[in-house]
């Protein structure tokens, strides 16, 4: 940080605006107009999902940055409202700039490439790294509920990586007796991701917390219907193009999936609404 301060000081006379897009205004303060991007403040809502070191760093840098910056950019109205409430910022200091999906998702039928893996004939899809807040467990428990209560076998395909102190899909699937119903692919390309969206029965996004939730837009743009958590930014992003459920209730998710499987018209209507909604986030 000392070296960066010295370098910036040497060029201060040439800087009209200093932008930090990665969550912290560093160095700070600066004698020129400054803008910082903060995507979310999840640590305020779920402190247990963070290490003590990460909590201290987030509170120190995020609050200090939003206070000292001349302006703040965030990615949803939900995130803006949380910054107003918890960082005590005036609304006029914050601009919402929604994310946009890669244009290839809007051309899914042209670019889709099948992953080099054996996929179930029918499956629900969840693309997310194994952070605890992504709430993979509620999907697995919903699959158990459908198996035990309705004698329905649902297969699920997951992409993303394991995380330190994260959620182990493999271990939990074994514990729940779901190993034969779960496929883990790890990292996939955009083209492979579009294939997974277009061939999925639906995309399930049960996350407890999102500043935006770009997979929701990717899925809608690809023509994949979305069942998403009714928490944080997801209802804002999905609008009427998604079906929302309680992320704390495996039964609620299971019933939503069941209705989806049994009513093709509902699925088709949601695909059409989702594609229209995804157009609001195109580049």
C-alpha positions in Angstrom: 0.0 0.0 0.0 2.9 2.4 0.7 4.3 1.9 -2.8 0.9 2.5 -4.4 0.4 5.6 -2.3 3.7 7.0 -3.6 2.9 6.1 -7.2 -0.5 7.7 -7.0 1.0 10.8 -5.3 3.3 11.2 -8.3 0.4 11.3 -10.7 -2.2 13.2 -8.6 -1.9 16.2 -10.9 -3.1 14.1 -13.8 -6.0 12.3 -12.1 -9.5 13.7 -12.6 -11.3 10.8 -11.0 -10.0 7.9 -8.9 -12.1 4.7 -9.3 -11.8 1.6 -7.1 -14.0 -1.2 -8.6 -13.1 -4.0 -6.2 -14.8 -3.2 -2.9 -12.2 -1.0 -1.1 -11.0 2.6 -1.7 -7.3 2.1 -1.4 -5.4 4.3 -0.7 -7.7 6.6 1.2 -8.3 9.5 1.6 -7.3 11.2 -1.6 -7.4 14.8 -2.6 -9.3 14.1 -5.8 -12.9 12.9 -6.5 -13.2 9.2 -5.7 -15.7 6.4 -6.5 -15.8 2.9 -5.0 -17.9 -0.1 -6.0 -19.4 -2.2 -3.2 -21.5 -5.2 -4.4 -22.9 -6.2 -1.1 -22.4 -6.3 2.7 -23.3 -9.9 3.4 -21.2 -9.8 6.6 -23.8 -7.7 8.2 -26.5 -10.3 7.7 -24.5 -13.6 8.0 -21.4 -12.9 10.1 -21.1 -16.6 10.9 -20.3 -17.3 7.3 -17.0 -15.4 7.6 -13.8 -15.8 9.5 -12.9 -13.3 12.2 -10.1 -11.9 10.1 -12.5 -11.5 7.1 -15.1 -9.8 9.2 -12.6 -7.3 10.6 -11.2 -6.6 7.1 -14.7 -6.1 5.6 -16.0 -3.8 8.4 -12.8 -1.8 8.3 -12.4 -1.4 4.6 -16.0 -1.4 3.4 -17.3 1.2 5.9 -14.2 3.3 5.6 -14.4 3.2 1.8 -18.1 4.1 1.5 -17.7 6.9 4.1 -14.6 8.5 2.4 -15.5 8.0 -1.2 -17.4 10.8 -3.0 -19.7 8.3 -4.6 -20.6 4.6 -4.3 -21.6 2.2 -7.1 -23.5 -1.0 -6.2 -25.3 -3.6 -8.2 -28.9 -3.8 -7.0 -31.5 -1.7 -5.3 -31.4 -4.2 -2.5 -27.7 -3.5 -2.0 -28.3 0.2 -2.2 -30.9 0.0 0.6 -28.6 -2.0 2.8 -25.8 0.5 2.4 -28.2 3.4 3.2 -29.4 1.5 6.4 -26.2 0.0 7.7 -23.5 2.5 6.5 -25.8 5.4 7.0 -25.2 6.8 3.6 -27.5 9.3 1.8 -29.4 7.8 -1.1 -28.0 10.4 -3.5 -24.5 9.2 -2.8 -25.2 5.7 -4.3 -25.8 4.7 -7.9 -27.2 1.3 -8.9 -25.6 -0.3 -12.0 -27.1 -3.7 -12.6 -24.9 -6.5 -14.0 -25.4 -7.8 -17.5 -25.1 -11.3 -18.8 -22.6 -12.5 -21.4 -24.2 -12.1 -24.8 -23.6 -15.8 -25.5 -26.4 -16.7 -23.1 -28.9 -14.9 -25.4 -27.6 -17.1 -28.3 -27.6 -20.4 -26.3 -29.1 -22.4 -29.1 -26.2 -21.4 -31.3 -23.2 -21.7 -29.0 -24.2 -24.5 -26.6 -21.6 -27.3 -26.2 -22.3 -30.5 -24.3 -19.9 -31.0 -21.4 -17.7 -34.1 -21.5 -19.7 -35.9 -18.9 -22.6 -38.3 -18.5 -25.7 -36.2 -17.7 -29.1 -37.5 -16.5 -32.0 -37.5 -18.9 -33.8 -35.0 -16.8 -32.2 -32.8 -14.1 -32.4 -29.6 -12.2 -29.3 -27.4 -12.4 -27.5 -25.3 -9.8 -24.3 -23.4 -10.8 -22.5 -22.1 -7.6 -19.3 -22.6 -5.7 -19.7 -24.4 -2.4 -19.9 -21.4 -0.1 -22.2 -21.9 2.8 -24.5 -19.0 1.9 -25.2 -20.7 -1.5 -27.4 -23.1 0.5 -26.9 -26.3 -1.5 -28.3 -28.3 1.4 -31.9 -27.1 0.9 -31.9 -28.5 -2.6 -30.6 -31.9 -1.5 -33.2 -32.0 1.3 -35.9 -31.1 -1.2 -34.8 -34.1 -3.3 -35.0 -36.3 -0.2 -38.5 -34.9 0.5 -39.7 -35.7 -3.0 -38.2 -39.2 -2.8 -39.6 -40.1 0.6 -43.0 -38.3 0.4 -43.9 -38.6 -3.3 -41.7 -41.5 -4.5 -40.2 -39.1 -7.1 -36.5 -39.3 -8.1 -35.0 -35.9 -9.0 -31.5 -35.7 -10.4 -29.3 -32.6 -9.9 -26.3 -31.3 -11.7 -23.9 -28.9 -10.0 -21.1 -26.8 -11.3 -18.5 -24.9 -9.2 -15.7 -25.6 -6.8 -15.4 -26.8 -3.2 -14.4 -24.0 -0.8 -12.4 -24.1 2.5 -14.9 -24.4 5.3 -17.6 -24.7 2.7 -20.4 -27.2 1.9 -19.5 -30.7 0.8 -22.0 -31.9 -1.7 -20.4 -35.3 -2.0 -20.5 -36.0 1.7 -24.0 -34.7 2.2 -25.3 -36.6 -0.8 -23.9 -39.8 0.6 -25.5 -39.0 4.0 -28.9 -38.4 2.4 -28.7 -41.5 0.1 -28.6 -39.3 -3.0 -25.2 -40.2 -4.5 -26.8 -41.7 -7.6 -28.9 -38.6 -8.2 -26.1 -36.0 -8.0 -23.6 -35.0 -10.8 -20.7 -32.6 -10.0 -18.9 -31.1 -13.0 -16.6 -28.5 -11.4 -15.6 -25.7 -13.8 -17.3 -25.5 -17.2 -17.0 -23.0 -20.1 -19.7 -20.5 -21.0 -20.7 -22.7 -24.0 -21.0 -25.7 -21.7 -22.9 -23.7 -19.2 -25.4 -22.6 -21.9 -25.9 -26.3 -22.7 -26.6 -27.1 -19.1 -29.1 -24.3 -18.8 -31.0 -25.2 -22.0 -31.3 -28.9 -21.2 -32.2 -28.5 -17.5 -35.8 -29.0 -16.3 -35.1 -25.8 -14.4 -32.4 -23.9 -12.6 -32.7 -23.9 -8.9 -31.0 -21.0 -7.1 -31.6 -21.3 -3.3 -29.0 -18.9 -2.1 -29.5 -17.2 1.3 -27.8 -14.0 0.1 -27.0 -12.3 -3.2 -26.0 -8.8 -4.1 -27.3 -9.5 -7.6 -27.4 -13.1 -8.7 -26.1 -13.2 -12.3 -26.9 -16.9 -12.8 -30.6 -16.0 -12.6 -30.1 -13.7 -15.7 -28.0 -16.2 -17.5 -30.6 -18.9 -17.0 -33.5 -16.7 -18.2 -31.5 -15.5 -21.2 -30.8 -19.2 -22.1 -34.5 -20.1 -22.0 -34.1 -22.0 -18.7 -36.9 -21.5 -16.2 -35.8 -20.4 -12.7 -36.9 -21.3 -9.2 -35.1 -18.9 -6.9 -34.9 -18.0 -3.2 -37.2 -15.1 -2.2 -34.4 -13.5 -0.3 -32.2 -10.4 -0.8 -31.8 -9.2 -4.4 -33.2 -12.2 -6.2 -36.9 -11.2 -6.5 -35.7 -7.8 -7.7 -33.5 -9.3 -10.4 -35.9 -12.1 -11.5 -39.1 -10.0 -11.4 -42.1 -12.0 -12.8 -39.7 -14.2 -14.8 -39.0 -16.5 -11.8 -40.8 -18.5 -9.2 -39.7 -17.8 -5.6 -39.6 -20.1 -2.6 -38.5 -20.0 1.0 -34.8 -20.8 1.1 -35.1 -22.2 4.7 -37.8 -24.7 3.7 -36.9 -27.9 1.8 -40.7 -28.7 1.6 -41.5 -25.3 0.0 -38.8 -25.9 -2.7 -39.9 -29.5 -3.2 -43.5 -28.4 -3.7 -42.4 -25.7 -6.2 -40.4 -28.3 -8.2 -43.2 -30.7 -8.1 -45.7 -28.2 -9.5 -43.1 -27.3 -12.1 -42.7 -30.9 -13.2 -46.5 -31.5 -13.4 -47.5 -28.4 -15.2 -45.7 -28.0 -18.6 -47.7 -24.8 -19.3 -46.3 -23.1 -16.2 -42.8 -24.0 -17.3 -43.4 -22.6 -20.9 -44.9 -19.4 -19.6 -42.0 -18.9 -17.2 -39.5 -19.4 -20.0 -41.2 -16.7 -22.1 -41.4 -14.3 -19.1 -37.8 -15.0 -18.1 -36.4 -14.4 -21.6 -38.3 -11.0 -21.7 -36.9 -10.1 -18.2 -33.4 -11.1 -19.2 -33.5 -8.5 -21.9 -33.4 -5.8 -19.2 -29.9 -6.9 -18.4 -28.4 -7.3 -21.9 -25.3 -5.4 -22.8 
